[in-house]
Every structure is written in structure tokens, then in C-alpha cells.
Amino acid sequence: MKQSTKFLGLGLVAAVAVAAAPAWAQPVAAAASPIPPATVNKGDTAWLLVSSLLVLMMSVPGLALFYGGLVRTKNMLSVLTQVLMIVCMVAVIWVTYGYSIAFTGGNAFFGGLSKALLMGVDANSQAATFSNGVYVPELAYICFQMTFACITPALFIGSVAERVRFSPLMLFTALWVTLVYFPIAHMVWYWGGPDAIAAAALKGANALTAQNLDAGYLFQKGALDFAGGTVVHINAGITGLVLCILLGKRIGFPKEAMPPHSLTMTMIGASLLWVGWFGFNAGSNLEANGVTAVAFINTFVATAAAGLSWLLVEQIVRGKPSLLGAASGVVAGLVAVTPASGFAGPMGSVVLGLIVSPICFFFVSTVKSKFGYDDSLDVFGVHCIGGITGALATGILVAPSLGGQGIADYSTKPGTMVAGSYDMLGQLWIQLQGVLITLVWSGVGAAVLFFVIDKLWGMRPTADVEREGLDIAEHGERAYHY
């Protein structure tokens, strides 16, 4: 079977680098076994395709219903339309040039256009997994990664819900995925694959330097992000904060009550998100094996713990547990466990879930009130803060002494994944670098794009339109007729 010219990887980003680039520079012993021949497993392929469907379900209808239920009736349809059309538009952009920019070689920050329009990709093309010699059809990998690209910009619309014009938002999204999302995905997730590491190991220590390995900037540093803590949640969350500050507050905020119009729909959306997230996290292993089961159970228990934790905090602080609080806790737990899902152990994930909810609760209540920004649906407080919490905690919970999986090192024994050396403080510093680079890249990029589009077109509707609601003014129809 024909092999693709570039091996592609996702999620287990430091599985070949031990914990940092210096590990690649260490002298390497002779390979203990030859690199196994390339194989494609039907079970892996089936799991990846099912996972792609699950992640798509997270966007439509999951996220659409979750967000739609949280806004007022007059803006319900606008949110549904925004989510649906972002998914449609980004999917087309992805196969046109997005996949090539994110997952082909170029430099450490930006891929090339060698696979623009999916040139050279067919039913026989293969993409690497995280085992030497194990591959999946490249088209399946493209579909899986496409769902991540689609849902990420759909997340930040929650921060500006009820007060942003549709067409300028779509232009912002198209430019944002091009200049912000694709480069960050490339920096964190692009690498040459385990066989490339094994091949370099066979050549000797000089070939195992970070500079000689085809990988993104943060991957070369050894940043751990199994399924998107930086690429998806911090990325979308800080963009949401920038947008809601620059766009300004909703008319009447915070003096007028703006309660969710349907917590029933929000509950349905949150439940679909939880179910779909198993594809998001466990699918990120690309194979159907033991590590997939690790990511699966971690996604389950961290989320459950975070839902309980948020409700307990709410009971103590406000005296009543709410459905909105429970749903918010569930999402916070899903966000936090995303980067750690394939690295932590189950009990470490429970602790992460218990910790993240009080942190996010503090930001969506106290910090938001203190600074007065109008993050409509708390994208920053849940996704960015939860993502930061999870990204940093991953550097701790990956430790085998805490039940974590450790960091694999393909260079010392090609053909076998073995636990590499681990330095907790060093890994935490690497994780922090990944967080800071994502915050700056995404935050600055979002601000520049907003200023340009707002100046040329105008991002915000008139006051009369905002009072009437975006459903009628922007789309000429209502979500409900009664």
C-alpha cells in the first residue's frame, strides 16, 4: 500500500521527544529491533471514522443547542445559524488549504501548500498513528482533524452572542482559522511520526536533534496536548475574551436580566457534548488500543467529578444547586481533561475534575463581575481557564508516580513504545510556554483581525437591531412562532 510522503501525528505530542527537545540530543544506542512494516488496521480506521462523527455531533447539534438555549428567544436562531455555517465554511476551507497548512512540512510555525486541494491524497494514502508501523487512511485522519477545525471557531461565538453581525463574523472566522488556528495546530500537533523518529535513531545522535526533525515549534519543545487544550480551548477562549471586550457589552448589561430562554435545550446540548467528547479525546489516540481506553475513562470520570464539584461550590456560595451550574461544570471538566486525557490516570483525572470547577466558577462569577466584561456565555471563564488548568495539570498528572502514562520515547527502541525519562518541573515549564504562546498568538491575532474588519465593515449591529433581536434583523425568521 502506498505511503504518504509525510507521516502525520496528533495529540500524544511528546511521545517521541521524551519531555523536551534536549532528550533528542542525547546519544542513542543502536536500535534493538528493526522498524516494523507499515500496516493499516480496520479496527483503527473504523474507530477514527466513528470518532469523527462524534466530534461533528459536538458542533451540530451539540454546541448549537447548548449555546442556543443560553441566549434569549429573539437570538436563538442566530446562534444556531452561526454554528451551522461556521462548520460548513471551515470544512470547505480545511480541504482547500487548511489541512495542508496545519499538517504538512514547511517551517516550525506554518505548514506548506503541498497538499492544498488535497493534491496527492487518495484512498491509498496513509497517516501515522502513535505506534511504529501502524497507519490509518489519510482521508480518515483528514476528516477527524477537520471536525476539530470546525468546532474551535464555533466555540468563541458564545462570547459575543446576541450582539454580532453574521457576515462580518463569518469573514473574521475564515481569516482566524487561517492565521490563528492552522498555525497553532501545526506548532502543537505536526510531527514526522514515530517511524521518522525511529529512522533518525538508526542514523545516530546527530539526526535526533530537534532542528533535524520535521515537527512544529511546540512539538519540538515537548509540549503535551493530547486532544486540544491549547489548540482548541485556550485558543478559542482567549479569542472570545478579546472579542467581547472590543465589541462591548450587550445593551442593558449588567442591569437588565438576561436569563437563558431554554435550559432544557442547554441540558440536551451539554449531554451531546459529553457523548461526542469521547470521540474528541479517545479518538485522538488514532488507534483502538489500551491508550484509547485510558482517554475514554478519563473523559468519563473527570467530567463527572467536575459536574459534582461545580454543584457543591454553587450550593455553598449561592445556597441552591442549579442545572445551569451542573451543565457548566460538565463542560469545564471536559475542557480540562482534554489535554490530559491520554496522559493522566483515572484518579488523577478525578482530582483534575474536582479542582477545575471551583477555578472556573471563580472566573465566571467573581472575576467577570470585577472587571465588567460581557462574555455572554462564559467562553473565557470555562474554555480558556479550564484549558489552562488542564494544560498545566497535564505536566503533573502524566507522571507514572501519580498513575500517569509517562512519556514514551521512540528513539531508544524503534518499534516499541517505552516510558522515557520524566522531569515534572521541566515539563511544567514546557506546558507553560505552550499556554503563553497560544494566548499571545491567538489574542493578538484576534485583536488585529477585529480592528480591520470592524473598521472596514462593522462587527456590531445597530442598537435598534440589537434590541429587536438578531433572528429577524439578520436572518428574517424567528426560532419560535407562538
C-alpha positions in Angstrom: 0.0 0.0 0.0 1.3 3.5 -0.9 2.6 5.5 2.0 2.1 9.3 2.2 5.3 11.4 1.9 4.7 12.9 5.3 3.8 11.0 8.4 1.2 12.8 10.5 0.5 12.7 14.2 -2.0 14.1 16.7 -2.3 14.6 20.4 0.4 12.5 22.0 2.8 15.3 21.2 5.8 14.4 23.3 5.6 10.7 22.8 8.7 10.9 20.7 10.5 13.7 22.4 10.6 12.4 25.9 9.8 15.6 27.8 11.8 18.2 25.9 14.0 18.7 22.9 17.3 18.1 24.7 16.3 14.5 25.1 16.7 14.1 21.3 20.2 15.4 21.5 21.4 12.6 23.8 23.5 9.8 22.4 21.3 6.9 21.1 22.1 3.3 21.4 21.8 1.0 18.4 18.2 0.0 17.6 17.0 -3.1 19.4 14.6 -4.0 16.6 14.0 -3.0 13.0 11.2 -0.7 12.2 8.1 -2.8 11.5 6.5 -2.7 8.1 3.5 -0.3 7.6 0.1 -1.8 8.3 -3.4 -0.4 8.3 -5.9 -1.9 10.9 -9.6 -2.0 10.0 -10.5 -1.5 13.7 -8.4 1.6 14.0 -9.9 3.0 10.8 -13.5 2.3 12.0 -12.8 3.9 15.3 -11.4 7.0 13.8 -14.3 7.4 11.4 -16.8 6.9 14.3 -14.9 9.4 16.4 -15.1 12.0 13.5 -18.9 11.6 13.6 -19.0 12.0 17.4 -16.9 15.3 17.2 -19.2 16.6 14.4 -22.1 15.9 16.7 -20.5 18.1 19.3 -20.8 21.0 17.0 -24.2 20.3 15.3 -26.4 19.8 17.2 -24.5 19.7 20.5 -22.8 23.1 20.8 -25.6 24.8 18.8 -28.2 23.7 21.2 -26.0 24.3 24.3 -25.4 27.9 23.2 -28.9 28.4 21.7 -30.6 27.5 25.0 -28.5 30.1 26.9 -29.5 33.1 24.8 -32.8 35.0 24.8 -35.6 33.8 22.5 -35.0 36.6 20.0 -31.5 35.4 19.3 -31.9 31.7 19.4 -31.9 31.2 15.6 -28.9 33.5 15.0 -26.8 31.3 17.3 -27.9 28.1 15.5 -27.1 29.7 12.1 -23.7 30.9 13.2 -22.6 27.5 14.5 -24.0 25.6 11.5 -22.5 27.9 8.9 -19.1 28.0 10.6 -18.9 24.3 10.4 -19.9 24.3 6.7 -17.4 27.1 5.8 -14.4 25.8 7.8 -14.9 22.3 6.4 -14.5 23.7 2.9 -11.5 25.8 3.9 -10.0 22.7 5.5 -9.9 20.6 2.4 -9.0 23.6 0.2 -5.8 24.6 2.1 -6.3 24.3 5.9 -5.1 20.7 6.2 -2.0 21.4 4.1 -1.1 24.4 6.3 -1.6 22.5 9.5 -0.2 19.1 8.7 2.5 19.3 6.1 6.1 20.4 6.4 7.1 24.0 5.9 8.7 25.5 9.0 8.1 25.2 12.7 5.2 27.7 12.7 3.4 27.3 9.4 3.0 24.3 7.0 3.1 24.4 3.3 0.7 24.0 0.4 1.9 20.7 -0.9 -1.5 19.1 -0.2 -3.7 22.1 -1.0 -6.9 20.9 -2.6 -5.8 17.5 -1.2 -3.3 17.0 -4.0 -1.7 13.6 -3.9 -4.2 12.3 -1.3 -6.3 9.2 -2.3 -7.7 6.0 -0.9 -4.2 4.6 -0.6 -2.6 7.5 1.3 -1.7 6.8 4.9 -1.2 8.8 8.0 0.8 7.7 11.0 -0.6 6.8 14.4 1.4 6.5 17.6 2.8 3.0 17.1 5.7 2.3 14.8 4.4 0.7 11.6 0.7 1.4 12.3 -1.1 3.7 10.0 -4.7 4.9 9.2 -6.1 6.0 5.8 -5.1 9.7 5.4 -8.6 10.6 4.4 -9.9 9.3 7.7 -7.3 11.4 9.5 -8.3 14.5 7.4 -11.9 14.0 8.4 -11.1 13.7 12.1 -8.9 16.8 12.2 -11.5 18.7 10.1 -14.0 18.3 12.9 -11.6 19.9 15.3 -11.1 22.8 13.0 -14.8 23.2 12.6 -15.7 23.3 16.3 -12.9 25.6 17.6 -14.2 28.9 16.0 -17.7 27.9 16.8 -16.8 28.0 20.5 -15.8 31.6 20.6 -19.1 32.9 19.2 -20.6 32.3 22.7 -18.6 35.3 24.0 -20.3 37.7 21.6 -23.7 36.1 21.3 -26.6 38.4 20.8 -24.6 41.4 19.5 -22.5 40.4 16.4 -23.4 40.7 12.8 -23.4 37.4 10.8 -21.5 38.3 7.6 -18.5 40.1 9.3 -18.4 37.2 11.8 -18.0 34.7 9.0 -15.2 36.8 7.5 -13.5 37.0 10.8 -13.8 33.2 11.3 -12.4 32.5 7.8 -9.3 34.7 8.5 -9.0 33.5 12.1 -8.7 29.8 11.2 -6.2 30.7 8.5 -3.9 32.9 10.6 -4.5 31.6 14.1 -5.9 28.1 14.3 -4.0 26.4 11.5 -0.6 27.7 12.7 -1.2 26.7 16.3 -2.4 23.3 15.2 0.8 23.0 13.2 3.0 24.1 16.1 1.5 21.7 18.6 0.4 18.6 16.6 2.5 18.4 13.5 5.4 15.9 13.5 7.1 13.3 11.3 5.5 10.3 13.0 7.1 7.5 15.1 8.8 5.8 12.2 10.6 9.1 11.3 11.9 9.1 14.9 13.0 5.5 14.6 14.6 6.1 11.3 16.5 9.1 12.7 17.6 7.0 15.7 19.1 4.4 13.4 21.2 7.1 11.8 22.7 8.2 15.1 22.6 11.0 17.6 23.2 13.8 15.1 20.0 13.0 13.3 17.9 13.2 16.5 18.2 16.9 17.2 15.0 19.0 17.3 16.3 21.0 14.3 16.6 18.0 12.1 13.2 16.5 13.0 10.2 17.7 10.9 7.8 19.0 13.6 6.0 22.1 14.8 7.6 24.5 17.2 5.8 23.5 20.4 6.0 19.8 19.5 9.8 20.2 19.3 9.8 21.7 22.8 7.9 18.6 24.0 4.6 20.3 24.8 1.9 17.8 25.8 -1.6 18.3 24.4 -3.4 15.0 23.8 -6.6 16.4 22.2 -6.7 20.2 22.2 -6.2 22.1 25.4 -4.1 24.7 23.7 -5.1 24.2 20.1 -8.9 24.3 20.8 -9.9 25.6 24.2 -7.2 28.2 25.1 -7.1 29.3 21.5 -10.9 29.8 21.3 -11.2 31.1 24.9 -8.7 33.9 24.6 -10.2 35.0 21.3 -13.6 35.1 22.9 -12.3 37.4 25.6 -10.7 39.7 23.1 -13.8 39.9 21.0 -16.3 40.5 23.9 -14.1 43.4 25.2 -13.6 45.0 21.8 -17.2 44.6 20.8 -18.5 46.0 24.0 -21.3 45.0 26.3 -24.8 44.0 25.3 -27.4 46.8 25.6 -28.7 46.6 29.2 -25.8 44.5 30.6 -25.5 44.1 33.5 -28.5 46.0 34.8 -31.2 44.1 32.8 -31.9 40.4 33.4 -30.9 38.2 30.5 -31.8 34.7 31.6 -31.4 31.7 29.3 -34.6 31.1 27.4 -34.4 27.3 27.4 -32.2 25.4 29.9 -33.9 22.3 28.6 -32.1 22.8 25.3 -28.9 23.6 27.1 -29.1 20.3 29.0 -29.6 18.4 25.7 -26.7 20.3 24.2 -24.4 19.6 27.2 -25.3 15.9 27.1 -24.5 15.7 23.4 -21.2 17.4 24.1 -20.3 14.9 26.7 -21.1 11.9 24.5 -19.3 13.5 21.5 -16.3 14.3 23.6 -15.4 10.6 23.8 -14.6 10.8 20.1 -12.8 14.1 20.7 -10.5 12.7 23.3 -10.3 8.9 22.8 -10.3 9.3 19.1 -7.2 11.5 19.4 -5.2 8.4 20.0 -6.0 7.4 16.4 -5.8 3.7 17.3 -8.2 1.4 19.1 -6.0 0.1 21.9 -5.2 0.5 25.6 -4.4 4.2 25.5 -7.7 4.8 23.8 -9.4 3.2 26.8 -7.3 5.4 29.1 -8.5 8.5 27.3 -12.1 7.2 27.3 -12.3 6.5 31.1 -10.5 9.8 31.9 -13.1 11.7 29.8 -15.8 10.0 31.8 -14.6 10.4 35.3 -13.1 13.9 35.1 -16.3 15.2 33.7 -18.4 13.6 36.3 -16.2 14.9 39.1 -16.3 18.4 37.7 -20.1 18.4 37.5 -20.3 17.3 41.1 -17.7 19.9 42.1 -19.4 22.8 40.4 -22.7 22.0 42.1 -21.1 21.7 45.5 -19.5 25.1 45.1 -22.7 26.6 43.9 -24.6 25.0 46.9 -22.1 26.6 49.3 -21.9 30.0 47.7 -25.4 30.5 46.4 -27.4 28.1 48.5 -29.1 26.3 45.6 -27.7 23.8 43.1 -28.7 24.7 39.5 -29.0 22.9 36.2 -27.0 25.6 34.5 -24.3 25.1 37.1 -24.2 21.4 36.6 -24.0 21.8 32.8 -21.2 24.4 33.2 -19.3 22.0 35.5 -19.6 19.2 33.0 -18.2 21.3 30.2 -15.4 22.6 32.4 -14.4 19.0 33.2 -14.5 18.1 29.6 -12.3 21.1 28.7 -9.8 20.4 31.5 -9.3 16.7 30.8 -8.9 17.3 27.0 -5.1 17.8 27.1 -4.5 15.3 29.8 -6.9 12.5 28.6 -4.3 10.2 27.2 -1.6 11.0 29.7 -3.2 11.0 33.2 -4.5 8.1 35.1 -8.2 7.8 36.1 -7.8 9.0 39.7 -5.6 11.9 38.6 -8.4 12.8 36.2 -10.9 12.8 39.0 -8.8 15.2 41.0 -8.4 17.4 37.9 -12.2 17.5 37.6 -12.7 18.3 41.2 -10.2 21.2 41.0 -11.2 22.8 37.7 -14.8 23.7 38.6 -14.1 25.9 41.6 -11.4 27.7 39.5 -13.8 28.3 36.5 -16.7 29.2 38.9 -14.5 31.9 40.4 -13.7 33.4 36.9 -17.3 33.3 35.6 -18.6 34.9 38.7 -16.1 37.0 40.7 -13.5 37.9 38.0 -16.2 38.6 35.4 -18.1 40.8 37.8 -14.9 42.5 39.0 -13.7 43.6 35.5 -17.2 44.0 34.0 -16.6 42.4 30.6 -19.6 40.9 28.9 -18.6 37.3 28.0 -22.2 36.3 27.1 -21.9 32.5 27.5 -18.7 32.4 29.6 -16.3 31.1 26.9 -13.3 32.6 28.5 -14.2 31.5 32.1 -14.8 27.9 31.1 -12.8 27.2 27.9 -9.7 29.3 28.4 -9.4 29.0 32.1 -10.4 25.3 32.0 -7.9 24.8 29.2 -5.1 26.5 31.0 -5.8 24.4 34.1 -5.8 21.2 32.2 -2.7 22.1 30.1 -0.7 22.8 33.2 -2.1 19.8 35.2 -1.1 17.5 32.3 2.6 18.2 33.1 1.9 16.8 36.6 -0.6 14.1 36.0 1.5 12.4 33.3 3.9 11.3 36.0 3.9 7.5 36.4 4.2 8.0 40.2 0.8 9.7 40.1 -0.8 7.0 37.9 0.0 8.7 34.6 1.2 7.0 31.4 4.6 8.6 31.4 6.2 9.9 28.2 7.1 7.5 25.5 10.5 7.5 23.8 10.5 6.1 20.3 14.2 6.9 19.7 15.8 4.4 22.1 13.9 1.4 20.9 12.4 1.7 17.4 9.3 -0.4 17.1 8.4 -0.3 20.8 6.8 2.4 22.8 8.6 2.6 26.2 8.4 5.1 29.0 11.0 7.8 28.8 12.6 10.0 31.4 10.4 12.5 33.2 11.1 15.8 34.8 8.0 17.3 36.4 9.3 20.9 36.8 10.8 20.8 33.4 7.6 19.6 31.8 5.5 22.2 33.7 7.8 24.9 32.2 7.2 23.5 28.8 3.5 23.4 29.3 3.5 27.0 30.5 5.4 28.0 27.3 2.7 26.3 25.3 -0.1 28.2 27.2 1.7 31.6 26.9 2.4 31.2 23.2 -1.2 30.2 22.4 -2.5 33.1 24.5 -0.3 35.7 22.7 -0.7 34.3 19.2 -4.4 33.9 19.4 -5.1 37.1 21.4 -3.0 39.4 19.2 -4.3 37.7 16.0 -7.9 38.1 17.1 -7.4 41.8 18.1 -5.8 42.7 14.7 -8.5 40.9 12.7 -11.3 42.5 14.7 -9.9 46.0 14.2 -9.5 45.6 10.5 -12.9 44.0 9.9 -14.7 46.3 12.3 -13.2 49.4 10.5 -14.0 48.2 7.0 -17.4 46.5 7.6 -18.6 46.9 11.2 -18.9 43.9 13.5 -21.8 45.1 15.7 -25.4 45.7 14.6 -27.2 49.0 15.4 -28.8 49.5 18.8 -32.3 49.1 17.2 -31.4 45.8 15.6 -29.9 44.5 18.9 -33.0 45.4 20.8 -35.2 43.7 18.2 -33.1 40.6 18.2 -30.8 39.2 15.5 -33.1 36.5 14.4 -35.4 38.9 12.4 -32.8 41.5 11.5 -30.1 39.2 10.4 -32.0 36.2 9.1 -35.6 37.3 8.5 -37.1 34.5 10.6 -37.9 33.5 14.1 -36.9 30.4 16.1 -40.5 30.2 17.5 -44.0 31.2 16.5 -46.3 31.4 19.4 
